Amino acid sequence: MNLIRVSRTRTRILAGAALSGAVLSVWLVHHIYSGIHTWEGQGQRFATVYSLAFLMLMWQCVLYFSERPKKVTLQQQNQLNQLRVTVPIPVRNEGPNAFRECLASVLRQSRLPQCIIVVENDNSVNYSQVEAWFEKECAALDIPLIWESTPTPGKRHAQGLAVTGAQQAGVTTDIYVTVDSDANLDQNAFEEILKPFADKDIQSVAGIVLASNLRGNVNRKGQPRKWRDMLVRMTDLWFVVGQLVDRSAQSALGGVLVNSGVLAAYRSGVLDDNLDGYLNETFCGRKVEFSDDSMLTIYALQRGKAVQQPTAFATTLMPDNFSQLFRMYTRWMRGAFIRTFWRFRYLRLNNYAYWGHLFGWVQMVLSSVIFVVLFLYLPAVEREWTWDLLLIPVLIGYGQALRYLSFKRSDDAFWSHFLTFLAAPIAQVFAFTVFRFVRWYAMATCYKTGWGTRQKVELDLAS
């Protein structure tokens, strides 16, 4: 079994906060100086834009360092222990080794669930051996197991079948913990992700997701390729920093916009009361099959708060080639664009999630305008090259990537973890340039609402 333990490191968190504060202080002094010169008519070009970007970044920094993992009293823990937890696990063309490890990680939790529901979803893989093994293991732990299959493709349909199957079987549920079929859960993941529910107003909780395939990635012929390991590490860096920056800032005010299906938890009413709308969402007359996590988060925000528990960890298989990476990101960005309309329409104005979403769009539009002017218009029209300004996202990337050092994992030595951090400029510039074009493409093709992946097994753990 591939047991991976992940934990936060308080010393690294404090060191990162101190260093980030020092960098922001230096930048603040610089912009005050630039502002004085601007008022005197001697300012640099775009000084106002840079100052605005600094203020937005500083506000975000204050928020994400304000996030604290939820801790509970003994009385609250006793109440949480009474919650009945159901875990729906849809599986479609998952690597057999990764799927078995996912199921094993659910069973080795320090806080076991009351029911597990596995739904095979239009598979081309035979999981009969995995099913027989898992039934035996669940029986030994006295955990009710429902194993179903459906020929209808779609993760939402599988989740809906899991919910209705549990209801028909007479299973009472207080909390649904959604788990992807390639998830490898930290041993305390369920125990930690339940803690925020001690607050009655919290409706959903997101976990922290990291890459499980940091090394040992191979090509189609089974040959190892180090560049694939590097791509996974860059994706892991970019993805984890996004959770510990953007999502942590939203969580500080109870307005998380997107959970990750790899590990997330919801009060039962979030799914039960919205199941029909969830399964039948359409956009421009087309049925939406992706972006299920963000839709559930919208339902949660309509009922109360959505937060992140930064001590609930899971790992997942990250793309190890550019085709998988671009298809994944394109799907995410199509979903994000569609969600924009729903959030502005349905989120409450007194919820930070609404204003946080608006704030994010202002950032996106502002950065896109700056990108087009500095790196497309000026070089093409005025033959003016300002590539040195790429130093700005590089420095921002390093500052935010300090969050990547705030935890440690049992399968990755510190020197390896630190070397990944040092590559932050590569990930930041890639996101600032290449991902920007992918996002524009995704927005222009948002009418393509199909899943777009998992037509076959694409990734798996080594046996």
C-alpha positions in Angstrom: 0.0 0.0 0.0 1.2 3.5 -0.9 0.6 5.3 2.4 1.3 9.0 2.1 1.3 11.2 5.2 1.0 15.0 4.9 1.2 17.5 7.7 1.4 21.3 8.1 4.7 22.7 9.5 4.1 25.7 11.7 7.7 26.9 11.6 7.6 27.0 7.8 4.2 28.8 7.9 5.6 31.5 10.2 8.9 31.8 8.2 6.9 32.2 5.0 4.6 34.8 6.5 7.6 36.8 7.8 9.4 36.6 4.4 6.2 37.5 2.5 5.7 40.5 4.9 9.2 41.7 4.3 8.8 41.4 0.5 5.4 43.3 0.6 7.0 46.0 2.8 9.8 46.5 0.3 7.3 46.7 -2.5 5.1 49.1 -0.5 8.1 51.5 0.0 8.9 51.2 -3.7 5.4 52.1 -4.7 5.2 55.0 -2.3 8.4 56.3 -3.8 7.0 55.7 -7.4 3.8 57.4 -6.4 5.6 60.5 -5.2 7.4 60.8 -8.5 4.1 60.2 -10.4 2.5 63.1 -8.7 5.5 65.2 -9.6 5.1 64.2 -13.3 8.1 61.9 -13.3 6.4 58.6 -12.7 7.0 55.4 -14.5 4.6 54.1 -17.1 1.8 52.0 -15.5 2.7 53.1 -12.0 -1.0 53.4 -11.1 -1.8 50.0 -12.4 1.1 48.5 -10.5 0.0 50.2 -7.3 -3.5 48.8 -7.8 -2.1 45.4 -8.4 -0.1 45.7 -5.2 -3.1 46.7 -3.1 -5.1 43.8 -4.4 -2.2 41.4 -3.8 -1.7 42.8 -0.3 -5.4 42.3 0.6 -5.3 38.7 -0.7 -2.1 38.1 1.3 -3.7 39.4 4.5 -6.7 37.1 3.9 -4.8 33.9 3.2 -2.5 34.3 6.2 -5.7 34.8 8.3 -7.0 31.3 7.5 -6.8 29.0 10.5 -7.5 25.2 10.6 -10.7 24.6 12.6 -10.1 23.1 16.0 -12.8 21.7 18.2 -13.5 21.2 21.9 -14.1 17.7 23.4 -17.8 18.4 23.5 -17.8 19.4 19.8 -15.8 16.4 18.9 -18.3 14.1 20.6 -21.1 15.8 18.5 -19.1 15.3 15.3 -18.6 11.7 16.1 -22.4 11.3 16.0 -22.6 12.6 12.4 -23.5 9.8 9.9 -21.0 10.1 7.0 -21.7 8.6 3.5 -18.9 8.4 0.9 -20.0 8.3 -2.7 -17.1 7.2 -5.1 -17.9 7.3 -8.8 -15.3 5.4 -11.0 -14.9 5.6 -14.7 -11.9 4.1 -16.5 -9.6 4.6 -13.5 -6.3 2.8 -13.3 -7.0 -0.4 -11.2 -4.0 0.2 -8.9 -5.0 3.9 -8.3 -8.6 2.9 -7.7 -7.7 0.1 -5.2 -5.4 2.5 -3.4 -8.2 5.0 -3.1 -10.5 2.4 -1.6 -7.8 1.2 0.8 -7.2 4.8 1.9 -10.9 5.2 2.8 -10.7 2.1 5.0 -7.6 3.2 6.9 -9.1 6.5 8.1 -8.9 7.4 11.8 -12.6 8.3 11.5 -14.4 5.7 9.4 -17.6 6.5 7.5 -21.0 4.9 8.1 -21.6 4.0 4.5 -19.6 3.7 1.2 -21.2 3.8 -2.2 -19.2 2.9 -5.3 -20.8 3.5 -8.7 -19.1 2.1 -11.8 -19.8 4.7 -14.5 -19.7 3.4 -18.1 -16.4 1.6 -17.6 -14.2 -0.3 -20.0 -12.3 -1.7 -17.1 -13.2 -4.9 -15.2 -13.1 -4.2 -11.5 -14.6 -7.5 -10.3 -11.5 -8.5 -8.4 -11.3 -5.0 -6.7 -15.0 -5.3 -5.8 -14.6 -8.7 -4.2 -11.6 -7.6 -2.2 -13.3 -4.4 -1.1 -16.6 -6.1 0.0 -14.5 -8.4 2.2 -12.6 -5.5 3.8 -15.8 -3.5 4.4 -17.5 -6.5 6.0 -14.5 -7.0 8.3 -14.9 -3.4 9.5 -18.7 -3.6 9.6 -19.1 -0.7 7.1 -22.2 -1.0 4.8 -21.2 -1.0 1.1 -23.3 -0.4 -1.9 -21.7 -1.2 -5.3 -23.7 -0.3 -8.3 -23.1 0.3 -12.0 -24.6 2.5 -14.7 -24.2 2.6 -18.4 -24.9 6.4 -18.5 -21.7 8.4 -18.6 -21.2 11.3 -16.3 -19.8 11.9 -12.8 -22.9 13.7 -11.7 -25.2 10.9 -12.8 -23.1 8.5 -10.8 -23.2 10.7 -7.7 -27.0 11.1 -8.1 -27.3 7.3 -8.3 -25.2 7.0 -5.1 -27.5 9.4 -3.3 -30.7 7.8 -4.4 -29.3 4.4 -3.8 -28.4 5.3 -0.2 -31.9 6.7 0.4 -33.6 3.6 -1.1 -31.4 1.4 1.1 -32.5 3.3 4.2 -29.1 4.9 4.8 -29.4 8.1 6.9 -26.8 10.7 6.0 -25.7 13.9 7.8 -22.5 14.5 5.7 -21.5 13.5 2.2 -17.7 13.3 1.7 -17.1 13.2 -2.0 -13.9 11.3 -3.1 -12.5 10.9 -6.6 -11.6 7.4 -7.7 -7.8 8.2 -7.9 -7.7 9.9 -4.4 -5.2 8.7 -1.9 -6.4 10.1 1.5 -4.2 11.1 4.4 -5.1 8.9 7.4 -6.7 11.8 9.2 -8.5 13.3 6.2 -12.1 12.5 7.3 -11.4 13.4 10.9 -10.0 16.8 9.9 -12.5 17.7 7.2 -15.4 17.2 9.5 -14.2 19.6 12.2 -15.5 22.8 10.6 -19.0 21.4 10.7 -19.0 22.1 14.4 -20.2 25.5 13.1 -23.8 25.1 12.1 -23.5 27.8 9.4 -20.8 25.9 7.5 -22.3 23.9 4.6 -19.3 22.6 2.8 -15.6 22.0 3.5 -12.7 21.7 1.0 -9.6 19.6 1.6 -6.1 20.2 0.3 -5.2 18.2 -2.8 -1.6 17.3 -3.8 -0.1 15.1 -6.6 0.5 11.5 -5.8 2.6 10.7 -8.9 5.6 13.1 -8.2 8.0 10.5 -9.6 8.1 7.3 -11.6 5.9 8.5 -14.5 6.3 6.6 -17.7 5.4 6.9 -21.4 3.0 4.6 -23.3 5.7 2.0 -23.7 6.4 1.9 -20.0 9.7 3.8 -20.3 10.5 6.3 -17.5 10.6 10.0 -18.6 12.0 12.5 -16.1 10.4 15.4 -17.9 7.0 13.9 -17.0 8.0 13.9 -13.4 8.9 17.6 -13.8 5.6 18.4 -15.4 3.7 16.7 -12.6 5.8 18.7 -10.0 5.1 22.0 -11.8 1.4 21.2 -12.0 1.4 20.2 -8.3 3.2 23.5 -7.4 0.7 25.6 -9.4 -2.3 23.7 -8.1 -1.3 23.6 -4.4 -0.3 27.3 -4.3 -3.7 28.1 -5.9 -5.4 26.3 -3.0 -3.2 27.9 -0.3 -3.5 31.4 -1.8 -6.8 32.0 -3.6 -8.9 29.4 -1.8 -7.4 30.2 1.6 -8.2 33.9 1.1 -11.8 33.0 0.3 -12.0 30.6 3.2 -10.9 33.2 5.7 -14.3 34.9 5.1 -16.4 31.8 4.5 -16.6 32.3 0.7 -14.8 29.4 -1.0 -16.0 29.3 -4.6 -14.8 25.9 -5.7 -14.1 22.7 -3.8 -12.2 19.8 -5.3 -14.0 16.5 -5.9 -10.9 14.7 -4.8 -11.8 15.5 -1.2 -14.7 17.7 -0.1 -17.6 17.4 2.4 -21.2 18.7 2.3 -24.1 18.7 4.6 -26.6 16.2 3.3 -29.2 18.9 2.3 -26.8 20.4 -0.2 -27.1 17.3 -2.4 -30.5 16.0 -1.3 -32.4 19.3 -1.8 -30.8 20.2 -5.1 -30.4 16.8 -6.7 -32.8 17.5 -9.6 -31.2 20.8 -10.6 -27.7 19.3 -10.1 -28.3 16.4 -12.5 -30.1 18.5 -15.1 -28.1 21.7 -15.4 -28.0 23.1 -18.9 -26.1 26.0 -20.5 -27.3 27.4 -23.9 -29.5 24.4 -24.2 -26.7 21.9 -23.6 -26.4 19.6 -20.6 -23.4 20.4 -18.4 -21.4 17.3 -17.5 -18.4 19.0 -15.8 -17.8 21.5 -13.1 -19.8 19.4 -10.6 -17.7 20.6 -7.6 -18.3 24.3 -8.2 -22.0 23.7 -8.7 -22.2 21.9 -5.3 -20.3 24.8 -3.8 -22.8 27.3 -5.1 -25.6 25.3 -3.5 -23.6 25.3 -0.2 -23.1 29.1 -0.4 -26.8 29.7 -0.9 -27.4 27.9 2.5 -24.4 29.4 4.5 -20.6 29.3 4.4 -18.1 27.3 2.5 -14.6 27.0 3.9 -11.4 25.0 3.5 -9.7 22.9 6.2 -6.0 23.2 5.5 -5.2 20.1 7.6 -7.3 17.7 5.5 -5.1 16.3 2.8 -5.5 14.0 -0.1 -3.3 13.2 -3.1 -4.4 12.5 -6.7 -2.9 11.6 -10.1 -1.8 14.8 -11.9 -1.4 15.0 -15.7 2.0 13.8 -16.8 1.8 15.1 -20.4 0.7 18.3 -22.0 -2.4 16.9 -23.7 -3.9 15.8 -20.4 -2.9 19.0 -18.7 -4.5 21.2 -21.4 -7.7 19.2 -21.6 -8.0 19.3 -17.8 -7.4 23.1 -17.6 -9.7 23.7 -20.6 -12.5 21.8 -18.9 -11.9 23.7 -15.6 -12.0 27.1 -17.4 -15.1 26.3 -19.4 -16.8 25.4 -16.1 -15.4 28.6 -14.4 -16.9 30.8 -17.2 -20.3 29.1 -17.0 -20.2 29.4 -13.2 -19.7 33.2 -13.5 -23.3 33.6 -14.7 -24.7 31.4 -11.9 -22.7 33.1 -9.2 -23.7 36.6 -10.1 -27.3 35.5 -10.4 -27.7 33.2 -7.3 -25.1 34.2 -4.7 -26.3 36.6 -2.0 -24.8 40.1 -2.0 -24.1 39.8 1.8 -21.9 36.8 1.2 -18.2 37.5 0.6 -18.2 34.8 -2.1 -20.1 37.2 -4.4 -17.6 40.0 -4.0 -14.7 37.7 -4.0 -15.9 36.4 -7.3 -16.2 39.9 -8.6 -12.8 40.7 -7.3 -11.3 37.7 -9.1 -12.8 38.9 -12.4 -11.4 42.4 -11.9 -8.0 40.8 -11.4 -8.4 38.6 -14.5 -9.5 41.5 -16.7 -6.8 43.8 -15.4 -4.0 41.3 -15.9 -5.3 40.4 -19.4 -5.3 44.0 -20.5 -1.8 44.5 -19.1 -0.7 41.3 -20.9 -2.1 42.3 -24.2 -0.7 45.9 -24.1 2.8 45.0 -22.8 3.4 41.7 -24.6 1.3 41.8 -27.8 0.4 45.4 -28.8 3.6 47.2 -27.9 6.0 44.7 -29.6 3.8 44.3 -32.7 2.7 47.9 -33.3 5.3 50.1 -31.6 8.3 47.7 -31.7 8.7 48.3 -28.0 9.9 45.3 -26.0 9.1 45.1 -22.3 9.9 41.5 -21.6 11.8 42.5 -18.4 8.3 43.2 -16.9 7.9 39.4 -16.7 10.0 39.8 -13.6 6.8 41.0 -11.8 4.8 37.8 -12.1 8.1 35.9 -11.4 8.5 37.7 -8.1 4.9 37.4 -7.2 5.1 33.7 -8.0 8.0 33.3 -5.6 6.3 35.2 -2.8 3.1 33.1 -3.1 4.9 29.8 -3.6 6.4 30.2 -0.1 3.0 28.6 0.9 4.2 25.4 -0.9 6.8 25.0 1.8 4.2 25.2 4.6 3.6 21.4 4.7 5.7 18.3 4.5 4.9 14.9 3.0 6.3 11.5 3.8 7.0 10.5 0.2 9.0 13.7 -0.7 12.3 14.7 1.0 12.7 18.4 1.9 15.4 19.0 -0.6 13.2 17.7 -3.4 10.2 19.7 -2.1 12.5 22.8 -2.0 13.8 22.3 -5.5 10.2 22.2 -6.8 9.6 25.5 -5.0 12.7 27.0 -6.7 11.0 26.3 -10.1 8.1 28.6 -9.2 9.1 31.2 -11.9 8.6 28.5 -14.6 5.2 27.6 -13.3 4.2 31.3 -12.9 5.4 32.4 -16.3 3.7 29.4 -17.9 0.4 30.2 -16.2 0.8 33.9 -17.0 1.3 33.2 -20.7 0.3 29.8 -22.0 -2.6 29.2 -19.6 -3.9 32.6 -20.4 -4.5 31.7 -24.0 -6.0 28.3 -23.0 -8.4 30.2 -20.7 -9.5 32.5 -23.6 -10.0 29.5 -25.8 -12.0 27.8 -23.1 -14.3 30.8 -22.7 -14.8 31.0 -26.5 -15.8 27.3 -26.6 -17.8 27.2 -23.5 -20.7 25.6 -25.4 -18.7 22.4 -25.4 -20.1 21.1 -22.1 -19.0 17.4 -22.4 -16.4 15.9 -19.9 -13.8 15.5 -22.6 -11.6 13.0 -20.7 -11.7 9.4 -19.3 -12.6 7.7 -22.5 -9.9 5.2 -21.5 -7.4 4.7 -18.7 -4.9 7.5 -18.9 -3.0 7.3 -15.6 -2.3 4.7 -13.0 -0.1 4.1 -10.0 2.8 1.5 -10.4 1.7 -1.9 -9.2 
